[in-house]
Amino acid sequence: MTIRVLLADDQALVVGTFRILIDLSEDFEVVGVAANGREAVDMARATRPDVVVMDIRMPVLDGIAATAEITADEALRLTKVLVLTTFETDEYVAEAIRAGASGFLGKGIGPEELFAGIRTVAGGDALLSPAATRALISNFLAPPEASGPTALGENALPELTAREREVVAEVAGGLSNEEIGQKLYVSPLTVRSHVQRAIAKLDVRDRVQLVVRAYQSGLVRASRE
């Protein structure tokens, strides 16, 4: 299956290089190139890409605001945003996640890392390591009252079954499907099914936003020691 990609970056040399690299791969198609955040939003609505590779610092509308507009548009429900920038600080990553981004990469990556990142977010998975995601949420996204040892909130996310809540809590704890399966004595495929049902029930875009919801709801609490 061909993954349709929209590139958004105001640096012509950078975006031109990414376009050449992506076009060389048989499973990608570049459907547009935007020079600012406003163009990115308009092109996303016109082309419905699978993934938008989004720079943060752009004129007219920055990448964070553009990401928020794209992820808030129900017509772009299936479009994922991969933030790609030289500004690799926790604050920027947290803002990108809060805006609805599915992943984050620095511009210093090589072609294979870029390709793998696009494929990962297109498939609905997170492109932040579990440890990085957990640290970011602990420091920037979790509510202040969520401090204290990690724990399972008794009344959080009542939309989910007990098993789904247990799986989501483990996802928020940074475990992979394989690790969760070993811990709960089920197959990784069963874990993936629970995760997908939780994503659907909570109406979140992907695994990253599922983790954010787990912390913000109090299902799990972030340790700030």
C-alpha positions in Angstrom: 0.0 0.0 0.0 1.3 3.5 -0.9 1.6 5.9 1.9 0.6 9.4 0.8 2.8 12.1 2.4 2.5 15.9 2.6 5.7 17.8 3.4 5.5 21.1 5.3 8.7 23.1 5.8 9.7 26.7 4.9 13.3 25.7 4.1 13.3 24.9 0.4 16.6 22.9 0.5 15.4 20.7 3.4 11.9 20.0 1.9 13.4 19.4 -1.5 15.9 16.9 -0.1 13.1 15.1 1.8 10.9 15.0 -1.3 13.7 13.4 -3.3 14.3 10.8 -0.6 10.7 10.0 -0.2 10.0 9.8 -3.9 12.8 7.2 -4.2 10.9 4.8 -2.0 8.3 2.7 -3.8 5.8 2.7 -0.9 5.6 6.5 -0.6 3.9 9.2 -2.7 4.5 13.0 -2.0 1.1 14.6 -2.6 2.1 18.2 -1.8 4.7 20.6 -0.4 3.7 23.5 1.9 6.0 26.4 2.8 4.0 27.4 5.9 1.5 26.1 8.3 -1.5 27.7 6.7 -0.6 26.1 3.3 -0.1 22.8 5.2 -3.6 22.9 6.6 -5.2 23.8 3.3 -3.2 21.2 1.4 -4.1 18.5 3.9 -7.8 19.3 3.4 -7.4 19.2 -0.3 -5.2 16.0 -0.6 -6.1 14.0 2.5 -2.6 12.6 3.0 -1.9 9.6 5.3 1.0 11.5 7.0 2.0 15.2 7.2 5.7 15.7 7.9 5.5 19.0 9.8 8.2 21.5 10.7 7.6 23.5 13.9 9.1 26.9 13.0 7.2 28.2 9.9 5.8 31.6 8.9 2.1 32.6 8.8 1.1 29.6 11.0 3.6 27.6 13.0 3.7 23.8 12.9 2.1 23.4 16.3 -0.9 25.5 15.4 -1.2 23.8 12.0 -1.0 20.4 13.7 -3.8 21.3 16.0 -6.0 22.4 13.1 -5.4 19.3 11.2 -6.0 16.9 14.1 -9.2 18.8 15.1 -10.7 18.4 11.6 -13.0 15.4 11.5 -12.5 15.1 7.7 -8.8 14.5 8.4 -9.4 11.9 11.0 -7.1 9.4 9.3 -4.3 11.9 8.7 -1.3 11.6 11.1 1.2 14.3 11.8 4.9 13.6 12.2 6.7 16.6 13.6 10.2 17.0 12.2 12.4 19.8 13.5 15.8 21.0 14.6 14.2 22.3 17.9 14.5 19.1 19.9 13.4 20.3 23.3 10.9 18.7 25.7 8.7 21.7 25.6 8.3 21.5 21.8 7.7 17.8 21.9 5.1 18.3 24.6 3.4 21.0 22.6 3.4 18.8 19.5 1.8 15.9 21.4 -0.8 18.2 23.0 -1.7 19.5 19.5 -2.3 15.9 18.4 1.0 14.9 16.7 1.6 11.1 16.4 5.4 11.3 16.5 8.5 13.5 16.7 11.9 13.3 14.9 14.9 15.6 14.7 16.1 16.8 11.3 19.4 15.1 11.9 18.0 11.7 11.2 18.9 9.6 8.2 16.7 8.4 5.3 15.9 5.0 6.8 14.8 6.6 10.1 12.6 9.0 8.3 11.0 6.2 6.3 10.5 4.1 9.4 9.0 7.1 11.2 6.5 7.7 8.4 5.5 4.1 8.3 5.1 3.9 12.0 2.7 6.8 12.4 0.8 5.8 9.2 0.2 2.5 10.9 -1.3 4.2 14.0 1.6 3.6 16.4 3.6 6.1 18.5 6.9 7.4 17.3 8.2 8.4 20.7 9.9 5.8 22.9 7.7 4.7 25.8 10.2 6.2 28.3 10.3 9.6 26.5 6.5 9.7 26.2 6.1 8.9 29.9 8.7 11.6 30.9 7.1 14.2 28.7 3.6 13.5 30.1 4.9 13.5 33.6 6.5 16.9 33.2 4.3 18.8 30.8 1.0 17.1 30.1 -0.3 15.4 33.3 -2.4 17.5 35.6 -0.7 18.8 38.8 -2.8 16.5 41.0 -1.5 13.5 39.2 1.7 13.5 41.2 2.7 10.5 43.3 3.5 6.9 42.6 2.1 5.2 39.5 -1.4 3.8 40.3 -4.5 2.6 38.6 -7.3 5.1 39.1 -10.5 3.2 40.3 -13.0 5.5 38.6 -11.1 6.6 35.5 -12.2 5.9 31.9 -15.4 4.1 32.7 -16.0 3.6 29.0 -13.4 0.8 29.1 -13.7 -2.7 30.3 -11.6 -3.7 33.3 -9.2 -5.6 31.0 -8.9 -2.6 28.6 -8.2 -0.3 31.4 -5.5 -2.7 32.6 -3.9 -2.8 29.2 -4.1 1.0 28.7 -2.4 1.4 32.1 0.5 -0.8 30.9 0.7 1.0 27.6 1.0 4.3 29.6 3.7 2.6 31.8 5.8 2.3 28.7 5.4 -1.4 27.9 5.3 -2.8 24.3 2.5 -5.1 23.2 4.9 -8.1 23.6 5.8 -7.1 27.2 2.2 -6.5 28.1 1.2 -9.9 26.7 3.9 -11.6 28.8 2.8 -9.7 31.9 -0.9 -10.5 31.4 -0.5 -13.9 29.9 -2.1 -13.1 26.6 -0.8 -12.9 23.0 0.5 -9.6 21.6 -2.3 -9.7 19.1 -4.8 -9.8 21.9 -3.1 -6.8 23.5 -3.2 -4.9 20.2 -7.0 -5.7 19.9 -7.5 -4.3 23.4 -5.5 -1.2 22.5 -7.4 -0.6 19.3 -10.8 -1.0 21.0 -9.7 1.5 23.7 -8.6 4.0 21.0 -12.0 3.6 19.4 -14.0 3.9 22.6 -12.1 7.0 23.8 -12.2 8.6 20.4 -8.5 9.3 20.3 -6.3 9.3 17.2 -3.6 6.8 18.1 -1.4 5.2 20.8 0.3 8.5 21.7 -3.0 10.2 22.5 -4.2 7.1 24.3 -1.3 7.5 26.7 -2.0 11.2 27.2 -5.7 10.4 28.0 -4.6 7.7 30.5 -2.5 10.2 32.5 -5.0 13.1 32.1 -7.9 11.0 33.3 -6.0 9.7 36.3 -6.1 6.1 35.2 -2.4 6.2 35.9 -0.5 8.8 37.9 2.9 10.1 36.9 5.7 9.8 39.4 7.6 13.1 39.8 10.3 12.0 42.1 
